[in-house]
Amino acid sequence: MERPAGRALKAAGSEPRFWSVPIDRRRFLIVVAGASAYAALRPYGALAIQHGTPLPPLQPWTLPDQPPTEEVEVARALIAAAVLAPSHWNAQPWRFEVEGPLIRLLADPQRALPIMDPDRRAMRLSLGAALENLLITARAWGLHPTVTYRPPGDPSQVVAEVAWTVGAAPRDRALFQAIVDRRTNRDAYDERGLFPENRASLTVQVPGDFRVHWIDDPEQIHAVADLVHDAVHEQVLDRRAEAERFAWMRFDDQARERGDGVSIEALALGGPAKWFAGHYFNPNSWLLGQGAGSLSKQARGGVRSAGALALLTSPTPREEAWVMGGQVYERFALKATQLGIAQQPINAPLEQDRYRAELVRRFGAAGEQPLMFVRLGHADRPKGVERRGVALVASFRKA
């Protein structure tokens, strides 16, 4: 009869005897990794069992197919569409003021990224994307929106005002339906290229004041992937920039508790970088070098897996173009969503001077201002990340 391994048997008057289990190198590493992961993640796990703090209202990834009947509810629904727009690190740098059939879109300086985005280019692009979602939804509901843009540097932080009237023919229905399905997809793509007709459909979303440049040759894609690798690696090792990025990473239940930022799951990290993200990407951690290596390799692999790369540019370096550039990008991203194409903006090369110049050169866009660098391809759609609800970002005044 076999004795259970590891159980002590003691005969009368004798010392207890133990049966040992042999452990090979693979099992040893699994045990050590499991114990380390538990020790590293235990502080974050405690957040999941805290109950006493009310959770913020989040915006679901759904929109009504038709507009509400009450004017104030129309405004709420339009803002609900706006907050589903993308933003750098999901910082959601927007606020809204409503007065009757008028919505003001404002920048929220508390949600700026002063190290990575010192000129607020990415912030204004995000605001433009939110504005475009609002306008697309208004048109799809048969409203006639009118936009008044405010110049950069307005002390009121107002970026644009949107007024609307009723009675227009519905437009932009296909793009409207794509709003709730659009995702920033950080997963690896399957390397399939884009059909020429799909690429043409994306290109026509870019109006004459802007340009889109394409790279779809595999050798050129791999060369750009190496550039992205170096840009990401250098940025992570910049402790000031990494401190800012780390502040927007969300662990365990933090994304649900705060309604913003990017969760470790959404970052699509793998292996130790996922298990030890709290240490790998902490700018004060001795493991930061491991984090830089892991994230840069993931970024390079992600670009290599793309079927095409796109660079959205403005012919002139004007701040006024940034909000409109965000609008152009959002239409581009929504069209990609409608066509079943995954996409992800990549910011690291645009946030560092020498990499930005080299990226522009590789796309043949000399003399133009780069606004958005995007990889495109095919992959399963991930779930939507958290968005703060309308109640947290909008104020309502009587007209």
Number of C-alpha atoms within 10 A of each C-alpha: 3 4 9 9 10 11 12 12 12 11 8 6 6 8 10 11 12 13 12 9 8 6 9 8 8 8 11 11 12 11 12 11 14 13 11 14 14 14 10 16 17 11 10 15 14 11 14 13 9 9 8 6 7 7 11 15 16 19 19 16 18 13 18 13 12 13 19 14 8 9 13 18 12 18 26 22 20 24 27 29 28 26 27 29 25 25 24 21 17 20 21 26 23 26 21 22 19 22 15 16 15 20 24 22 26 22 22 18 14 9 13 20 21 12 15 22 17 12 13 18 19 25 27 26 26 30 32 29 28 28 29 23 25 26 25 25 31 29 20 23 25 19 21 19 20 12 15 11 15 16 13 16 10 10 7 9 18 21 22 19 20 19 17 18 13 12 10 14 11 15 17 16 16 13 23 26 20 19 26 18 18 28 22 19 25 23 23 20 23 15 18 14 17 17 10 9 9 14 15 11 15 18 17 13 19 19 11 9 12 19 22 23 15 16 18 15 12 16 11 15 22 17 14 22 22 17 21 26 24 20 22 26 21 18 20 26 18 14 17 14 18 21 16 16 21 20 12 18 22 24 20 16 17 17 19 20 18 16 24 21 26 23 21 19 13 18 16 15 17 14 9 14 20 16 19 18 23 22 18 24 27 21 23 12 13 12 16 22 16 17 26 24 19 22 22 24 18 20 25 21 19 22 29 25 25 29 24 24 24 19 22 23 25 22 16 14 14 10 16 14 23 24 26 22 29 29 24 21 26 26 23 22 29 26 24 22 21 18 14 18 22 27 29 21 21 18 20 22 23 23 19 16 10 11 17 19 17 16 21 21 12 14 17 14 20 14 14 16 21 23 23 21 23 19 25 27 24 21 20 13 18 16 13 16 21 21 26 20 19 22 15 14 18 20 15 15 9 7 8
